[in-house]
Structure formats: C-alpha cells, structure tokens
C-alpha cells in the first residue's frame, strides 16, 4: 500500500524528470522494507508509536525549488519548498546606482546583475542549510524569470539557471514574471475555510517533514492552496497594470490593460517631478517615497479639483482600460505653475514642501480611485459571465501601497452589499455614474450604491469576496515568488527544455497557448 501511494504521488515526476522518478522508486522500496520491519518487531506492543512511525516514513518529503529573479534592477535568489516553507531568500538592490539617474538604467542593471548573481545564489544555498537534506542535490528544480522585463537583465538570470539545471541534472522552469506575482498569494495565504485544528495539524506536518530520515520521493503541492481558482487579480507594478481572471496555473484572461503608462511608472515619474528623495533599502524607490510623502500631507484635498480621475465612471468613458498619462501630465502642469509662482524650484523646495506633499496625496488618490473603478467593473463583468470569483488578489510592487489596499477593501465591501440586496426588478441606471467607493481616505461623505445594486445575488451560498495581499516584502520583485511559481508549474507538468530564450515582452494571456512573441 505504501509503495502504491508513493507511486501515485510521483507519477508526474516520472513524466517530467527521470532522475526524480529514480529517487522516488528507490525511496519507496526503502520505505516499504522499513515499515514492514517496524510492524513485525512491534506487533504485540507500542501500536500507537508504530502507526506514527509508519505515517512519517510513508510521507514523501516536499520538493525544493531554487528561484532566480533578474527581470529589472534587483538581483534575487531564494529556496522554497512545496509545503510553503521559505528556506532562504537573498536580494541585492541597485537603488544607489539608479537614483542619481532618476530611474532604471538598463545597462547599469545588466552589469550589476553579472557582478552580484553568483554571490547571491551561493548565499541563498548556504542560508537554506541543505546539508541535512542531502546537500545541493536536494534541490529538485530550478525556476527562473524568463520574461517580461529588461532583455539583458533577463539573460543574466536565465543563463545562470540553465547552467545550474544542466550541471545538477534538474528540471528547468521558465516563469512568467506576472504569473509569479499572481500566484504569490497561494504561497502566503492560509485557507480561512479550514478549521484552526486543521491549520495546526498542517503546521505540525510541516515541522515533521523536515526530517532528514524521510524518503526522498517528490511530493505535490498543498492539495488545498488558497485562494482557489478562479480569482480576480490586480497586477500593479513599474511595468504593468493588469486586471485578470486567474482560471488556473498557465491560464489567464485579461479584463483590462493600460493604454499608456503603468501605474508604477506614473508613481515613479510623479515622484521625480515632485523632487521626492528615494527611500533606502528594499522598500525604497520613488513610488514608495511618494506614498510616504502622501501620508504626511497637511491638506490632501488641496489639488483634487485640478487632477482628473482617468476614464472616470462619472464620464462616458467606461471602457475596461487603464490610463495614467493624463494624470501624470496634470501633475507636471501644476508643478510648473507652482515653480513660476515660487520663482524657481529651489524656492519651492525650501518654502512649499507641504504643497508638494499635498500634490503627492492628490495624485495617489486619483490614481488609486481609477484602479478601484475598473476593479468594480471587472467584478460585475465576472458576475455577468457567471464566473464565481473567490477572491481579489492584489500583487506587484505597487500592491504594497497601504492606501491601495484600504480602498480596494472598500470596493469589495460595497460589492458584497450590492450582491446581497434582493432584486427589485427596477433599472439602476440612475446610480450608474456614482463612485464605486463608499468612502475613501480623502472623502468624508458616503456615496450611493453603484450600478448592479438592484440585482439578486448570482451565487447566494458563495463565500464572501476577500481582498488578499501578499506580505509587502513579497509584492516587490523577489525570487520567492519565482520559486513558488516554478513549483506550481511543475505540479502541472510544465517543464521547459534547456534551450529556452528570454521573452522581454510577453502578454500573460499567451501562457497556455504554447506560443511566445518573436
């Protein structure tokens, strides 16, 4: 029975990689012999201890993935297990190189990756303490960001991953950067539908699974990861602004994309226009600095009348698109006007810093309100198509923004209120132009219900919609998410040949089609 169980859990490994399958077969034989001997020697006593020993011996050890991320300006490596343990994570930032230039310089990023990546990978392996697990050969697969991103930066990481995979005879998993962001929540979020007892038992299982005496058979992932598919995901970063339906690993549908700038790029360039100094460290950068200044604003509504909410629901532009160029231009225009009135930027910096903080707060409010309105439209689109969304996942670098998280929670609460209202059989067009936000950090008045409030709940017994955000440090680029995405893809049998190439521009919709852009 034990052998049969191990064979079932390793069938995917047999298809994907012969070396792993050989280890699984060898381990299953050892496990069967040990289990039989243990039972025979203790047939008349210590039955409870025997059962516990058999349970431990027959449990395959978790898979271990090494993840490498070099898509932009952070050099990252991490080692993660399939039972959601982060064994190590190392990240080398380049902020000191790019801040004087006012933004990311691809050539500088490329050379920095070449200098730092060998040391970063070595340190990640050392910190993981793999000795008790069998050394570096305990790593079961190598996952690496293949795209999208800066071409030369991607190449550094992919070439390193290919070399490691070939040298260690391990599977290579090329990961889509945005899929890695989208799947991070399934690594970090406990299933709220499980009982406290079940979660405690799972933690005990994880603790015991680290024993070096366990069989070396690969296991699949947590059978009940959360959030479950399908879920709605908002991916907001320096290069992307996407609203997607995540149907499964490798299958996504885009509901909205940006027609010009990404929200992260808009944050960065607005911070530059306002001459905001970067915050240091992993949580730094221009966007995070703008958020910090917005928190310090003495009058956050000062410039709201001069700043547009892009494609506002109060206008006729209700397309499922994002746009931040107009908002960014409006900020630049206000800065130029203030400079003229202040007789130069130096005068403004010395005497009008509060105004710059107010402008940062106004920009942030309008940009996030734009996101909220499109998310509300996306939720209604899913409802109309009969897609039962389990959660709203917010990920990507901008996903660490606290104001964004707060306002999205308001959107979901309002959506739940609208879904719970009984059908009145009346038109709701009169409320269609109202804001999707019941309240916001910059508004003390409550808005009316949005369109769709008169509809009966499509799924009366469904779980309430939840907003799920990974920990802030895992919202920015990191190798933990890459390693986890590699594990998720490996479970689905998605392994790449060693001759894959980088894909600097790679729409997430193309995953699952077997095609990549030229």
Secondary structure, 3 states (H helix, E strand, C coil): CHHHHHHHHCHHHHHHCHHHHHHHHHHHHHHHHHHHHHHHHCCCCCHHHHHHHHHHHCCCCCCEEEEEECCCCCEEEEEEECCCCEEEEEEECCHHHHHHHCCCCHHHHHHHHHHHHHHHHHHHHHHCCHHHHCHHHHCCEEEEEEECCCHHHHHHHHHHHHHHHHHHCCEEEEEEHHHHHHHHHHHHCCCCCCCHHHHHHHHHHHHHCCCCCCCCCCCCCCCCCCCCCCEEEEEECCCCEEEEEEEECCEEEEEEEECCCCHHHHHHHHHHHCCCCCECCCCCEHHHHHHHHHHCCCCCCCCHHHCCCCCCCCCCCCCCEECCHHHHHHHHHHHHHHHHHHCCHHHHHHHCHHHHHHHHHHHHHHHHHHHHHHHHHHHHHHHHCCCCCCEEEEECHHHHCHHHHHHHHHHHHHHHHHHHCCCCCCCCHHHCCCCCCCCECCECCCCCCCCCCCCCCCCCCCCCCEEEECCHHHCCCCHHHHHHHHHHHHHCCCCECCCCCCECCCCHHHCCCCCCCC
